[in-house]
Amino acid sequence: MMPEAYNPPAPGWREWLLTERPASRRQARLGRAYASWTRFASNRLALVGLAILVLLLLVAVFAGLIAPDSPVVGGDLRTARLLPPSAAHVFGTDDQGRDIFSRIVFGSRLTLMIVFLVAIIAAPVGLLMGTVAGYAGGWVDATLMRITDIFLSFPKLVLALAFVAALGPGIENAVLAIAITSWPPYARIARAETLAIRNSDFIAAVQLMGASPVRIVLRHVVPLCLSSLIIRVTLDMAGIILTAAGLGFLGLGAQPPSPEWGAMIADGRRFVLDQWWVAAAPGAAIFIVSLAFNLLGDGLRDALDTRG
Amino acid sequence: MSLTANAGGRSGARLKGFGKAASRLLISIVLTYAGLLAVTFFIGRVVPIDPVLAIVGDRAPANVVERTRQELGLDKPLYEQFVMYVAKAVKGDFGTSVLTSNPVIQDLKSATPATLELALAGTLLGTGIGVPLGIIAAVRRGSLVDQLVRVVGLVGYSVPIFWLGLMGLVLFYARLGWVPGPGRIDIAYEFTVERQTGFMLLDTALQGQWDAFVDVLRHLILPAALLGYFSMAYISRMTRSFMLTELSREYVVAARAKGVGEFRIIWRHALRNALVPLVTVIALSLAGLLEGSVLTETIFSWPGLGLYITNSLQNADLNAVLGGTIVVGSMFIALNLLSDLLYSILDPRTRAR
């Protein structure tokens, strides 16, 4: 597979990965990935964050197997209502007699879905705005960045509230509202990266070979913006989860009986002074997951962003 | 002041630079407000399928629907509607609230002081604790205080504010009984305090009702501590990083070499330079608290803008929601611009050229 002349295959895979003179693109890429990984893995807190998120993913996938009860069908309202935590119901039951643990387990799917949807809507929009503005320059840049600045100077949550008020409550509209309010930072980052790349020699070379601006932006600029964008999106995930939970708490996100964590806290709010566990458990779940995203984001920033 | 102290030629150039900066600021204010109005217009008139129904609700009688339709000018083209909308909004006419049947602007006026009082108290707490904490963390890197700042920051960025508020109520109100429950003032005092400024602490103090003052303070402490925590998380982290930057500068080395005491270096030399970006951070954190107050006020039944917006939301009162959005948005924009302005006033280097 590899030409033997310059670089005889090293005895171990580590040496192969860390070699100073990679013989193929694949080896270079894998080697770089491995170096990033070792830097990332040396950050123990980031690993904890990653582990929590992997666990969350597994819980979401196998929710049906893990949850002992149904997330929406309640138990006997005379005997199973608002029970404190016990062996049968680890986190107790809510006012419909539903097992809170099961609801949280199923709610992980909603949380992941919201985060995923917002990321795949907002990140490409911001990326496109930023790279186009940065590469085109001139009035295109001025206009796009002015729009970005205007959106940046709005209060995110209040704007999202207003959007949901107009669109009507519901999880899809909440996702849309959050996405609409969260793309501007991505545009800023992508523009800054593009400005740094725009005048480099390899772009000049591609221009000389006659590549169209669209091709240059999509094939040469966008890939180089990705790593800083991924870091920023990961760091934003916690904020997205908190905003989504806030909307759910205000009754504007997922509608009952869906086990969205923010909406569950709103349910539990009515009895919080006596039956605190109804609101406590979903809030703790939100806290742990956004903490994990923050830890992971910090770790990724340290590992991928070599410029410091 | 510094302008007059300068020699003629330089002061002229500086004045010109300042005028340029001021006009740029003015343009950005106008554009940003236009953007805010455009977005709220879009939300209010374009997104809903029938804006009239969205405003008056679907149980409104037919003549109300018809009148509203004419008032909104929905028969006119969209750009004309927008001009009308802006003209009204500039005059402070956001329509009538369906829920309270008052003009929205009147509701907003009475709700704003409550939010400001809460957000200012939160910022005061956050700054008072966050700045010293950040300085100590920067001076003693890796120490217990440094770790604490890190943890406080991580928790602050990860915890849902409304959940923390609820748990605070459970612990300090229901279990320990240290603080009174939700609300801004006890019923016993509610009608004895005359409304002057709308800031309860100020009103009670002005009227010399010290019992009521203490009661207001007791009501304020938990929500303000909650907002203060988030403000502290942000401010202490930023203080730490600003101080670290300043402490590694050459003038600090020079001061040390001259034998200046460490205390003096930290509090007089480094802090004064770190203060410049810090002031803007504090202004930004106040803006953040305005937003955080939406959820906090809901938890503590605090009669401010946030509670007004969420109550209106739950009753599909779009006029009120949009009016509230514009007011919160305006304050947010104003604080953002203020922080820019403060930066250029406090840091002479940004004024140069």
Chai-1 contact restraints between the chains, C-beta under 6 A:
chainA,res_idxA,chainB,res_idxB,connection_type,confidence,min_distance_angstrom,max_distance_angstrom,comment,restraint_id
A,I150,B,T32,contact,1.0,0.0,6.0,A-B,restraint_1
A,I150,B,G35,contact,1.0,0.0,6.0,A-B,restraint_2
A,S153,B,T32,contact,1.0,0.0,6.0,A-B,restraint_3
A,S153,B,I333,contact,1.0,0.0,6.0,A-B,restraint_4
A,S153,B,N336,contact,1.0,0.0,6.0,A-B,restraint_5
A,F154,B,G329,contact,1.0,0.0,6.0,A-B,restraint_6
A,P155,B,E291,contact,1.0,0.0,6.0,A-B,restraint_7
A,P155,B,V328,contact,1.0,0.0,6.0,A-B,restraint_8
A,P155,B,F332,contact,1.0,0.0,6.0,A-B,restraint_9
A,L157,B,E291,contact,1.0,0.0,6.0,A-B,restraint_10
A,L157,B,V294,contact,1.0,0.0,6.0,A-B,restraint_11
A,V158,B,T325,contact,1.0,0.0,6.0,A-B,restraint_12
A,V158,B,V328,contact,1.0,0.0,6.0,A-B,restraint_13
A,A162,B,I43,contact,1.0,0.0,6.0,A-B,restraint_14
A,A162,B,V321,contact,1.0,0.0,6.0,A-B,restraint_15
A,A162,B,T325,contact,1.0,0.0,6.0,A-B,restraint_16
A,F163,B,I43,contact,1.0,0.0,6.0,A-B,restraint_17
A,A165,B,L313,contact,1.0,0.0,6.0,A-B,restraint_18
A,A165,B,V321,contact,1.0,0.0,6.0,A-B,restraint_19
A,A166,B,I43,contact,1.0,0.0,6.0,A-B,restraint_20
A,A166,B,V47,contact,1.0,0.0,6.0,A-B,restraint_21
A,A166,B,P48,contact,1.0,0.0,6.0,A-B,restraint_22
A,A238,B,S158,contact,1.0,0.0,6.0,A-B,restraint_23
A,L242,B,P160,contact,1.0,0.0,6.0,A-B,restraint_24
A,A245,B,P160,contact,1.0,0.0,6.0,A-B,restraint_25
A,G246,B,L295,contact,1.0,0.0,6.0,A-B,restraint_26
A,F249,B,F162,contact,1.0,0.0,6.0,A-B,restraint_27
A,L250,B,T310,contact,1.0,0.0,6.0,A-B,restraint_28
A,I265,B,W163,contact,1.0,0.0,6.0,A-B,restraint_29
A,V272,B,L166,contact,1.0,0.0,6.0,A-B,restraint_30
A,V272,B,V170,contact,1.0,0.0,6.0,A-B,restraint_31
A,L273,B,A174,contact,1.0,0.0,6.0,A-B,restraint_32
A,W276,B,V170,contact,1.0,0.0,6.0,A-B,restraint_33
A,A279,B,L166,contact,1.0,0.0,6.0,A-B,restraint_34
A,G283,B,P160,contact,1.0,0.0,6.0,A-B,restraint_35
A,G283,B,W163,contact,1.0,0.0,6.0,A-B,restraint_36
A,I286,B,P160,contact,1.0,0.0,6.0,A-B,restraint_37
A,F287,B,S158,contact,1.0,0.0,6.0,A-B,restraint_38
A,F287,B,V159,contact,1.0,0.0,6.0,A-B,restraint_39
A,S290,B,S158,contact,1.0,0.0,6.0,A-B,restraint_40
A,L291,B,S158,contact,1.0,0.0,6.0,A-B,restraint_41
A,N294,B,L154,contact,1.0,0.0,6.0,A-B,restraint_42
A,N294,B,Y157,contact,1.0,0.0,6.0,A-B,restraint_43
A,N294,B,S158,contact,1.0,0.0,6.0,A-B,restraint_44
